[in-house]
Amino acid sequence: MRHYLTVKTGDIPNIDWVYQAFKIYARSSKAEVEALLADLRNFAGYFCKMALGAEKDPDLALTFQDFRDLAVEVAYPFLLELYHDYSSGLLRKDELLQAVRLIESYVFRRAVCSIPTNSLNKTFATFGRALKADRYLESIQAHFLLLPSYRRFPNDDEFRRDLQTRDLYNFRSRTYWLRRLENYGRKERVAVDEYTIEHIMPQNENLRQEWQDALGPEWDRVHKTYLNTLGNLTLTGYNSEYSDRPFSEKRDMKGGFAQSPLRLNQGLGSLASWNDATIRERGQNLAEQATKVWAAPELERSLLDAYEPQKALATWSINDHPHLTHGAMPEVFEAFRKAVLALDPCVSEEFLKFYVAYKAETNFVDVVPQAKRLRLTLNIGFHEIDDPRGICRDVSGLGRWGNGDVQVGLSSIDEFPYVMGLVRQSFERQMGSAAAE
């Protein structure tokens, strides 16, 4: 129901207020009860197919299974929109499959690259607004490519680099990524659940002498650095037989790497030894393959340019605000603007007639220049701001320049660290923290 309301309203209701949010939606929609229930039943059916394994189409069922393994609940509002449009004939099956795979790639790449997830709920709650019915899949690709830095779709270089160094053994979706790597492009899929994860270089901290000799004088560093990384992990049905055996024995024994039918073990049978160089090489090869398994969207620059938001020509500048160029405030303002713009590359600065706006998604702090202070308006609810010094003022319902319910003054560099802490709260709320699961 929460996902349904997010689709219909564009807002994510608090988990404890879903029933109240539904009543408000039902009254405001002015739909007949029968029509409302029919719509709700349709979306419940979509949800069952995607989230509960009720999909009958084998291609879609497989794709939804992969997505369920990622356990990303916040993506379901957008997935519900996609399935509704597929069910309505606006989206072809192949386009739906590609769209879901793009969402899967987006979520997995961000997890591998350790990008905070607190903006994902807002990303997916509002994604549908960017869609163009006549260029459905293209508009999805363009929107992913144009997301700002904190919501970005990691590119191949970033994903490839981090995938090789990340601790993937303790990764929450480790069976998922192993299964996807093993079965990518296969028509006859391998039941990965029947295998266990194998560390080619053993986990045992007290490595046998054969392993120490193979890894070289810096064996301890190599062991700690590469143990749980992509290059050293594989699948096997012979985990207990392999134990801590030297690599040559694991390779040549009955059922060893040389006889393994698994793709993940291809090439291991031809290696003479296992050391930091071979671990890195295998990691590089698997990471390159991963960029195809979890592919990024691709669009010609000319097509992408058509989706770029058109920026209005600047009408005002700092010179239109004399308090920012003369008197007591220029030093304070320069320190402030430098710190705010450094919060994230997506932050932009816009000079308006009466104030200066700083935006990520939209304004999160506005600055009204005055002779002896900068009057800041923070776009956050007064009840949400953490202000132990009590210097913020509730201006909800009052006429003022700027956007938001919280007002605070900045008069000197001494006040700067504390005030920036307040500004950061407004910025992080806009990034999605306040609505995070």
RAKA-V626515 format. One record per backbone hydrogen bond with DSSP energy under -1.0 kcal/mol. NH is the residue of the N-H (numbers start at 1). CO is the residue of the C=O. If there is no record, write none. Layout:
BEGIN
NH:CO, NH:CO
END
This chain:
BEGIN
5:1, 6:2, 7:3, 8:4, 9:5, 10:6, 17:14, 21:17, 22:18, 23:19, 24:20, 25:21, 26:22, 27:23, 28:24, 29:25, 36:32, 37:33, 38:34, 39:35, 40:36, 41:37, 42:38, 43:39, 44:40, 45:41, 46:42, 47:43, 48:44, 49:45, 50:46, 51:47, 52:48, 54:48, 55:49, 61:57, 62:58, 63:59, 64:60, 65:61, 66:62, 67:63, 68:64, 69:65, 70:67, 71:68, 75:72, 76:73, 79:75, 80:76, 81:77, 82:78, 83:79, 84:80, 85:81, 86:82, 87:83, 88:84, 89:86, 90:85, 91:85, 96:92, 97:93, 98:94, 99:95, 100:96, 101:97, 102:98, 103:99, 104:100, 105:101, 106:102, 107:103, 108:104, 109:105, 110:106, 111:107, 112:108, 113:109, 114:111, 115:110, 120:117, 123:119, 124:120, 125:121, 126:122, 129:126, 130:127, 131:128, 135:132, 139:135, 140:136, 141:137, 142:138, 143:139, 144:140, 145:141, 146:142, 147:144, 151:148, 152:149, 159:155, 160:156, 161:157, 162:158, 163:159, 164:160, 166:162, 168:166, 168:228, 174:171, 177:173, 178:174, 179:175, 180:176, 181:177, 182:178, 183:179, 186:183, 192:190, 194:191, 195:192, 196:236, 198:234, 200:232, 207:205, 212:208, 213:209, 214:210, 215:211, 216:212, 219:216, 222:218, 223:219, 224:220, 225:221, 226:222, 227:223, 229:226, 232:229, 233:230, 234:198, 236:196, 242:238, 243:239, 245:242, 250:246, 251:247, 252:248, 253:249, 256:253, 257:250, 258:251, 259:256, 265:262, 266:263, 268:265, 271:268, 279:275, 280:276, 281:277, 282:278, 283:279, 284:280, 285:281, 286:282, 287:283, 288:284, 289:285, 290:286, 291:287, 292:289, 293:289, 294:290, 304:300, 305:301, 307:304, 320:317, 321:318, 324:321, 325:322, 326:322, 333:329, 334:330, 335:331, 336:332, 337:333, 338:334, 339:335, 340:336, 341:337, 342:338, 343:340, 347:344, 348:359, 350:357, 352:355, 356:367, 357:350, 358:365, 359:348, 360:362, 364:358, 365:358, 366:377, 367:356, 368:375, 370:373, 374:410, 375:368, 376:408, 377:366, 378:406, 379:364, 380:378, 384:381, 390:387, 393:407, 395:405, 398:395, 406:378, 407:393, 408:376, 410:374, 416:413, 419:415, 420:416, 421:417, 422:418, 423:419, 424:420, 425:421, 426:422, 427:423, 428:424, 429:425, 430:426, 431:427, 432:429, 433:428, 436:433
END
